Amino acid sequence: MVNGTNEGMVRMSTDVNGLYYLPDASSAARAAETTKGTPTAGASTVVTVTVLEGRDGALPDIRDAWQRCLAAAPDHQQLFSFEYFSAWLRYEARGGRYSGETRVLVARDRDGEVLGILPLACRRYGLLRVWMLAGPYEPLRGFLCNPRLVHEVSAAFARTLVSMHVWLQAVRIGPVDIGFPEVALLLEHMKRLTGRLASFETPAAVYATDVPTTVAQFLERVRVSRNLSRIASRQRRLEREEGLRIERYANPGGELLSRILEECRLVESRSWLASAPDGRLRFATDEQQGFWRHLCDRDASARRDLDFWVAYLGEKPVAFDVVITLGTVRHLYAGQYDEDYAKYGLGWMLCIAYTQEGIERGVRTIDMGTGSVEYKRRAGGAVFDVRRDSCLLPGGVLGTVAAKVLSSDRWRRLLRGMRDWRRIGLAGILAAVASRHAGVGVIIAGDDVVAAPVLFAMLQTLVAVA
């Protein structure tokens, strides 16, 4: 399935005993409930956290310890390798608002064994620095946490995040998927420690959790579905008449990877995303392609597969999907199609192909991302509200009051229509002008955080929330 916002993914959660479960409406509640009555440190386990700093998108040299921690982590965390974050920080988190500064929180037991790793990237807004949880988007944004000590590690990370927060710094944990227990526990502990944590929902995710267990069952579903059977029939006709073929490239590297990245770039340049005002291209520049090269060439893993699925008409690439498979779940990381061939339904054809192949490998859950709910439902998806955005605001009365307001659904609904400064009047205009000259307060606006002077921070905060 091609997702225009590039937010389609596959996902799996794990309970605190390391057992996997599919996302459902109560998964977030179950994860949060595990904190009740649980000590933050076990009788024989004391967790300490060290904060390591880096520059220019570089991680500290803890690759070996990181990989040992990864080996003990559950399947849904297997993406969070040293090379994955190294690639993202180097190619995606430098330039623009990103300063290239990094902080890595490393949790260890009393013997020095690494139990968890939480990486942060810094964005600057005047004097204000905002430390963001590293990674592109949920659920591909997260941190490593030993499943046997998820309570202790999450509590230790929470204490460190709150203690390192000062007036001219903010911490943003999100958007994240609270269906993962370590994430839910981290936010719960932070909420207990401070009144300045604002937490609110982001657009709900669409998951296909009823993936058939056999290819025969899946093909029968395709046959009886009016939409999917029409797509399958069209695919057979295109194969006969126009030479349509779909290729899967598993963990490619070298010259093959270079060719595939160029094909993805060409398709993306001819997609609707290329002309969209808020379009986020992923293959257009050498830096963006550098991320994929780094990830593919240096991060092979027996518990993680990265596949490129490309559709061709003759020799011309016309659509692609990039999928990451972790255990029984499949992440649709990125995908697009050539607008000239939109009527063919190439995204559906790729979806059928990688779903069928995934069933053969034991895939049971497909995360389709946010947006375009109706067409995703036709493919078996259902809506699950498990995503949250949280920000630890600057100290003082202003930060505490702003956190309360930002966490209120009622206030956010009331103020959504006030994004346009013309509808706010003189106060809004003054705030907009003044925000260009100082950085003391903080507001949240989509994926951005904007510096503003103290006198106008509250107004801008309320107006920016969606």
C-alpha positions as CSV (number, residue, x, y, z in Angstrom):
1,M,0.0,0.0,0.0
2,V,1.4,3.4,-0.9
3,N,1.0,6.0,1.7
4,G,1.4,9.6,0.5
5,T,2.7,10.9,3.8
6,N,5.2,8.1,4.1
7,E,3.9,7.1,7.4
8,G,2.7,3.6,6.7
9,M,4.3,1.0,8.9
10,V,4.1,-2.4,10.6
11,R,4.1,-2.7,14.3
12,M,4.2,-5.1,17.2
13,S,4.1,-4.5,20.9
14,T,5.4,-6.5,23.8
15,D,4.2,-6.9,27.3
16,V,6.6,-6.5,30.3
17,N,7.3,-10.3,30.2
18,G,8.6,-10.1,26.6
19,L,5.4,-11.7,25.2
20,Y,4.1,-10.2,22.0
21,Y,0.6,-9.1,21.4
22,L,-1.2,-7.5,18.5
23,P,-2.4,-3.9,19.0
24,D,-5.9,-3.5,20.1
25,A,-8.0,-0.8,21.7
26,S,-6.9,-1.6,25.2
27,S,-3.2,-2.1,24.5
28,A,-2.2,1.4,25.7
29,A,-4.3,1.0,28.8
30,R,-2.7,-2.4,29.6
31,A,0.8,-0.9,29.1
32,A,0.0,2.0,31.4
33,E,-1.6,-0.2,34.1
34,T,1.6,-2.2,34.5
35,T,3.1,0.8,36.3
36,K,0.6,0.6,39.2
37,G,2.1,-0.7,42.4
38,T,5.5,-1.4,40.8
39,P,8.7,-0.1,42.3
40,T,11.0,1.9,40.2
41,A,14.0,-0.3,41.2
42,G,14.1,-3.9,42.0
43,A,15.4,-5.4,45.2
44,S,18.6,-6.5,43.5
45,T,18.7,-4.1,40.5
46,V,19.8,-0.5,40.7
47,V,19.8,1.3,37.5
48,T,22.0,4.3,36.8
49,V,21.9,6.6,33.8
50,T,24.9,8.2,32.1
51,V,24.4,11.1,29.6
52,L,26.9,11.0,26.7
53,E,27.1,14.0,24.4
54,G,28.1,14.2,20.7
55,R,28.5,16.7,18.0
56,D,27.8,16.9,14.2
57,G,25.3,14.1,14.4
58,A,27.8,11.6,15.8
59,L,27.0,9.0,18.4
60,P,29.5,8.2,21.2
61,D,31.6,5.1,20.5
62,I,29.5,2.5,22.3
63,R,28.7,0.3,19.4
64,D,29.6,-3.0,21.1
65,A,27.7,-2.3,24.2
66,W,24.8,-1.0,22.1
67,Q,24.7,-4.2,20.1
68,R,24.7,-6.4,23.2
69,C,21.7,-4.4,24.5
70,L,20.0,-4.8,21.2
71,A,20.5,-8.6,21.3
72,A,18.5,-8.8,24.5
73,A,15.7,-6.5,23.3
74,P,12.4,-7.7,22.0
75,D,11.7,-7.9,18.2
76,H,9.8,-4.6,18.0
77,Q,13.0,-2.8,19.1
78,Q,15.3,-4.6,16.6
79,L,15.2,-1.5,14.3
80,F,16.9,0.6,17.0
81,S,20.5,-0.5,16.3
82,F,23.6,1.7,16.6
83,E,23.7,2.0,12.8
84,Y,20.1,2.9,12.4
85,F,20.3,5.9,14.7
86,S,23.8,6.7,13.4
87,A,22.4,6.9,9.9
88,W,19.4,9.0,10.9
89,L,21.4,11.5,13.0
90,R,24.1,11.8,10.4
91,Y,21.8,12.3,7.3
92,E,18.5,13.5,8.7
93,A,19.3,15.5,11.9
94,R,21.9,18.0,10.7
95,G,21.2,21.3,9.2
96,G,18.1,23.5,9.4
97,R,16.8,23.6,12.9
98,Y,18.8,20.6,13.9
99,S,22.1,21.6,15.5
100,G,23.9,18.3,15.1
101,E,24.1,18.0,18.9
102,T,23.2,14.6,20.4
103,R,22.7,13.2,23.8
104,V,22.5,9.5,24.5
105,L,21.1,8.3,27.8
106,V,22.7,4.9,28.7
107,A,21.1,2.9,31.5
108,R,23.3,0.4,33.3
109,D,23.1,-2.0,36.2
110,R,25.6,-2.0,39.1
111,D,27.9,-4.4,37.1
112,G,28.0,-1.9,34.2
113,E,25.9,-4.0,31.8
114,V,23.8,-1.8,29.4
115,L,20.0,-2.2,30.0
116,G,18.7,0.6,27.9
117,I,19.6,3.3,25.4
118,L,17.6,6.5,24.7
119,P,19.1,8.8,22.0
120,L,18.1,12.5,21.6
121,A,18.7,15.0,18.8
122,C,18.8,18.8,19.4
123,R,16.8,21.4,17.6
124,R,17.6,25.1,18.2
125,Y,15.2,28.0,18.3
126,G,17.1,31.1,19.2
127,L,18.3,30.6,22.7
128,L,16.0,27.7,23.3
129,R,17.2,24.1,22.7
130,V,14.7,21.3,22.3
131,W,15.9,17.7,22.8
132,M,13.8,15.4,20.6
133,L,13.6,11.6,20.8
134,A,15.6,10.5,17.8
135,G,14.0,8.8,14.8
136,P,11.8,9.6,11.9
137,Y,8.3,9.0,13.2
138,E,6.3,6.5,15.4
139,P,6.6,3.6,15.8
140,L,10.0,3.9,14.1
141,R,10.9,6.3,16.9
142,G,11.8,4.8,20.2
143,F,14.5,3.5,22.5
144,L,16.1,0.2,23.6
145,C,14.9,-1.3,26.9
146,N,15.6,-4.7,28.4
147,P,12.2,-6.3,28.7
148,R,13.0,-7.9,32.0
149,L,13.6,-4.5,33.6
150,V,11.3,-2.3,31.7
151,H,9.9,-0.6,34.8
152,E,13.3,0.2,36.3
153,V,14.9,1.4,33.1
154,S,11.9,3.6,32.1
155,A,11.8,5.1,35.6
156,A,15.6,5.9,35.5
157,F,15.3,7.5,32.1
158,A,12.3,9.6,33.3
159,R,14.3,10.9,36.3
160,T,17.2,11.8,34.1
161,L,15.1,13.6,31.5
162,V,13.4,15.7,34.1
163,S,16.6,16.5,36.0
164,M,18.5,17.6,32.9
165,H,15.7,20.0,31.9
166,V,16.5,23.6,32.6
167,W,14.8,26.9,31.7
168,L,16.2,27.4,28.2
169,Q,15.7,23.7,27.3
170,A,12.7,21.5,26.6
171,V,12.4,17.8,26.0
172,R,10.0,16.3,23.4
173,I,9.1,12.6,23.5
174,G,6.9,12.1,20.5
175,P,5.0,11.5,18.6
176,V,5.4,7.9,19.9
177,D,3.3,4.8,20.1
178,I,2.2,4.1,23.7
179,G,1.2,0.5,22.7
180,F,4.8,-0.2,23.5
181,P,5.1,-0.7,27.3
182,E,8.5,1.0,27.7
183,V,7.1,4.1,26.0
184,A,4.0,4.2,28.1
185,L,6.0,3.6,31.3
186,L,8.4,6.4,30.4
187,L,5.6,8.9,30.0
188,E,3.8,7.7,33.1
189,H,6.9,8.1,35.2
190,M,7.6,11.6,33.8
191,K,4.1,12.6,34.5
192,R,4.5,11.5,38.2
193,L,7.7,13.5,38.5
194,T,6.6,16.8,37.1
195,G,3.6,18.9,36.4
196,R,5.1,20.4,33.2
197,L,4.6,17.4,30.9
198,A,2.0,18.1,28.2
199,S,0.7,15.0,26.6
200,F,-2.0,14.7,23.9
201,E,-3.2,12.4,21.1
202,T,-1.9,12.5,17.5
203,P,-3.9,11.1,14.5
204,A,-4.9,7.5,15.0
205,A,-3.1,4.7,13.3
206,V,-4.6,2.1,10.9
207,Y,-3.6,-1.5,11.5
208,A,-4.3,-4.7,9.6
209,T,-4.3,-7.2,12.5
210,D,-6.3,-10.0,10.9
211,V,-3.7,-11.0,8.3
212,P,-4.5,-14.6,7.1
213,T,-2.2,-17.3,8.4
214,T,-1.8,-19.0,5.0
215,V,-1.4,-17.7,1.4
216,A,-4.4,-19.7,0.3
217,Q,-6.6,-17.9,2.8
218,F,-5.2,-14.6,1.6
219,L,-5.8,-15.3,-2.0
220,E,-9.4,-16.3,-1.2
221,R,-9.8,-13.0,0.5
222,V,-8.5,-11.2,-2.6
223,R,-10.9,-13.3,-4.7
224,V,-14.1,-12.4,-2.7
225,S,-13.2,-8.7,-2.2
226,R,-14.7,-6.6,-5.0
227,N,-11.9,-4.1,-4.8
228,L,-8.9,-6.5,-4.5
229,S,-10.2,-8.9,-7.1
230,R,-10.5,-6.0,-9.6
231,I,-6.9,-4.9,-8.8
232,A,-5.7,-8.5,-9.2
233,S,-7.5,-8.8,-12.5
234,R,-6.0,-5.5,-13.7
235,Q,-2.5,-6.7,-12.6
236,R,-2.8,-9.9,-14.8
237,R,-3.9,-7.8,-17.8
238,L,-1.0,-5.4,-17.3
239,E,1.4,-8.3,-17.0
240,R,0.2,-9.7,-20.4
241,E,-0.2,-6.4,-22.3
242,E,2.3,-4.0,-20.9
243,G,5.0,-6.1,-19.3
244,L,4.2,-5.2,-15.7
245,R,6.4,-7.0,-13.2
246,I,7.0,-6.5,-9.4
247,E,10.5,-7.2,-8.0
248,R,11.5,-7.6,-4.4
249,Y,15.1,-6.7,-3.5
250,A,16.0,-8.1,0.0
251,N,18.6,-6.2,1.9
252,P,20.3,-4.8,-1.2
253,G,23.8,-3.3,-1.3
254,G,26.5,-2.0,-3.6
255,E,25.6,-1.2,-7.2
256,L,22.2,-2.9,-7.0
257,L,21.3,-0.5,-4.1
258,S,22.5,2.5,-6.1
259,R,20.3,1.5,-9.0
260,I,17.2,1.0,-6.7
261,L,17.7,4.3,-5.0
262,E,17.8,6.1,-8.3
263,E,14.6,4.3,-9.4
264,C,12.9,5.4,-6.2
265,R,14.1,8.9,-6.7
266,L,12.6,9.0,-10.2
267,V,9.3,7.6,-9.1
268,E,9.1,10.0,-6.2
269,S,9.9,13.0,-8.5
270,R,6.9,12.1,-10.6
271,S,4.6,11.5,-7.7
272,W,2.0,13.9,-6.2
273,L,4.3,14.2,-3.2
274,A,6.9,16.1,-5.2
275,S,4.5,19.1,-5.7
276,A,2.7,19.0,-2.4
277,P,3.5,22.0,-0.2
278,D,4.2,19.9,2.9
279,G,5.6,16.9,1.0
280,R,8.4,15.0,2.6
281,L,10.6,13.4,0.0
282,R,12.9,10.6,1.1
283,F,15.1,9.9,-2.0
284,A,15.6,13.3,-3.7
285,T,19.0,14.3,-2.4
286,D,22.4,12.6,-1.9
287,E,22.0,13.2,1.8
288,Q,18.6,11.4,1.8
289,Q,20.0,8.5,-0.2
290,G,23.0,8.4,2.1
291,F,20.6,7.4,4.9
292,W,19.5,4.3,3.0
293,R,23.1,3.4,1.9
294,H,24.3,3.6,5.5
295,L,21.4,1.5,6.8
296,C,21.6,-1.2,4.1
297,D,25.4,-1.5,3.9
298,R,26.2,-1.5,7.6
299,D,23.2,-2.7,9.4
300,A,22.4,-6.3,8.3
301,S,20.6,-8.2,11.0
302,A,19.1,-11.6,11.3
303,R,16.1,-10.1,13.2
304,R,15.5,-7.3,10.8
305,D,14.9,-7.3,7.0
306,L,14.7,-4.3,4.8
307,D,13.1,-4.9,1.4
308,F,12.5,-2.7,-1.6
309,W,9.5,-3.6,-3.7
310,V,9.5,-2.0,-7.2
311,A,6.8,-2.2,-9.9
312,Y,8.0,-1.8,-13.5
313,L,6.1,-1.3,-16.8
314,G,8.6,-2.6,-19.2
315,E,11.9,-1.2,-17.9
316,K,10.4,1.9,-16.4
317,P,9.9,2.0,-12.6
318,V,6.5,3.3,-11.8
319,A,5.9,2.5,-8.1
320,F,7.8,1.4,-5.0
321,D,7.4,0.4,-1.4
322,V,10.1,0.0,1.3
323,V,9.2,-2.4,4.0
324,I,11.0,-3.3,7.2
325,T,10.1,-6.6,8.8
326,L,10.6,-7.2,12.5
327,G,9.5,-10.6,13.7
328,T,5.8,-11.0,12.9
329,V,5.2,-7.4,11.9
330,R,6.0,-5.4,8.8
331,H,6.7,-1.7,8.7
332,L,5.8,0.1,5.5
333,Y,8.5,2.7,5.8
334,A,8.1,4.7,2.5
335,G,6.3,4.4,-0.8
336,Q,5.1,6.3,-3.8
337,Y,3.8,5.9,-7.4
338,D,4.1,7.7,-10.6
339,E,1.0,10.0,-11.0
340,D,0.8,9.2,-14.7
341,Y,-0.2,5.7,-13.7
342,A,-2.4,6.5,-10.8
343,K,-5.5,4.8,-12.4
344,Y,-3.8,1.4,-12.4
345,G,-3.8,1.0,-8.6
346,L,-0.1,0.1,-8.4
347,G,0.0,0.7,-4.7
348,W,-2.6,-2.0,-4.2
349,M,-0.6,-4.4,-6.4
350,L,2.5,-3.9,-4.3
351,C,0.4,-4.4,-1.1
352,I,-0.9,-7.7,-2.4
353,A,2.6,-8.8,-3.3
354,Y,4.4,-8.0,0.0
355,T,1.4,-9.2,2.1
356,Q,1.5,-12.6,0.3
357,E,5.2,-12.8,0.7
358,G,5.0,-11.7,4.4
359,I,2.4,-14.4,5.2
360,E,4.9,-17.0,4.0
361,R,7.4,-15.5,6.5
362,G,4.9,-15.4,9.4
363,V,3.9,-11.7,9.3
364,R,0.7,-11.2,11.3
365,T,0.3,-7.4,11.6
366,I,0.6,-4.6,9.1
367,D,0.6,-1.0,10.3
368,M,-0.7,1.2,7.5
369,G,0.0,4.5,9.2
370,T,-2.3,7.5,9.6
371,G,-4.7,9.1,7.2
372,S,-6.8,7.8,4.3
373,V,-8.8,5.5,6.6
374,E,-11.4,4.4,4.1
375,Y,-9.2,2.8,1.5
376,K,-7.0,1.2,4.2
377,R,-10.1,-0.3,5.8
378,R,-10.9,-2.0,2.5
379,A,-7.6,-3.8,2.8
380,G,-8.5,-5.0,6.3
381,G,-7.2,-2.2,8.4
382,A,-8.9,-0.9,11.7
383,V,-8.3,2.3,13.6
384,F,-6.3,2.2,16.9
385,D,-5.6,5.3,19.0
386,V,-2.2,4.5,20.5
387,R,-0.1,7.5,19.5
388,R,0.8,10.4,21.8
389,D,2.9,13.5,21.6
390,S,4.5,14.7,24.9
391,C,6.7,17.8,25.7
392,L,8.4,18.7,28.9
393,L,8.0,22.4,29.0
394,P,10.3,25.0,30.6
395,G,10.0,25.6,34.4
396,G,7.9,28.0,36.4
397,V,4.3,28.8,36.5
398,L,4.1,29.4,32.8
399,G,5.3,25.9,32.0
400,T,2.9,24.2,34.5
401,V,-0.1,26.1,33.2
402,A,0.8,25.6,29.6
403,A,1.2,21.8,30.2
404,K,-2.3,21.7,31.7
405,V,-3.8,23.6,28.7
406,L,-2.0,21.5,26.1
407,S,-3.2,18.3,27.7
408,S,-6.8,19.4,27.5
409,D,-8.7,18.1,24.4
410,R,-11.4,20.8,25.0
411,W,-8.9,23.7,24.8
412,R,-7.2,22.3,21.8
413,R,-10.4,21.9,19.9
414,L,-11.4,25.4,20.8
415,L,-8.1,26.9,19.6
416,R,-7.6,24.9,16.4
417,G,-9.2,27.6,14.4
418,M,-6.8,30.3,15.7
419,R,-3.7,29.3,13.7
420,D,-4.3,32.1,11.3
421,W,-2.9,35.2,13.0
422,R,-5.5,37.4,11.2
423,R,-8.2,35.7,13.4
424,I,-6.4,36.4,16.6
425,G,-6.3,40.2,16.4
426,L,-3.6,42.6,17.7
427,A,-2.3,40.2,20.4
428,G,-1.6,37.5,17.9
429,I,0.1,39.9,15.5
430,L,2.3,41.3,18.3
431,A,3.2,37.7,19.4
432,A,4.2,36.8,15.8
433,V,6.4,39.8,15.5
434,A,8.0,39.5,18.9
435,S,8.7,35.8,18.5
436,R,11.3,36.7,15.8
437,H,13.5,38.5,18.4
438,A,13.7,36.3,21.4
439,G,13.6,32.7,22.5
440,V,12.4,32.0,26.0
441,G,9.0,30.2,25.9
442,V,8.0,27.2,23.8
443,I,5.1,26.1,21.7
444,I,4.2,23.0,19.8
445,A,3.1,23.2,16.1
446,G,2.8,19.9,14.3
447,D,6.4,18.5,14.2
448,D,7.9,21.9,15.0
449,V,8.7,23.8,18.1
450,V,8.9,27.5,17.9
451,A,10.7,29.9,20.3
452,A,8.7,32.8,21.6
453,P,9.2,35.5,24.3
454,V,7.8,34.9,27.7
455,L,5.0,37.4,27.5
456,F,3.5,35.7,24.4
457,A,4.5,32.1,25.0
458,M,1.2,31.1,26.5
459,L,-0.8,32.7,23.7
460,Q,1.3,31.1,21.0
461,T,1.2,27.7,22.7
462,L,-2.6,27.7,22.8
463,V,-3.0,28.9,19.2
464,A,-0.5,26.3,17.8
465,V,-2.0,23.2,19.2
466,A,-4.0,21.0,16.8
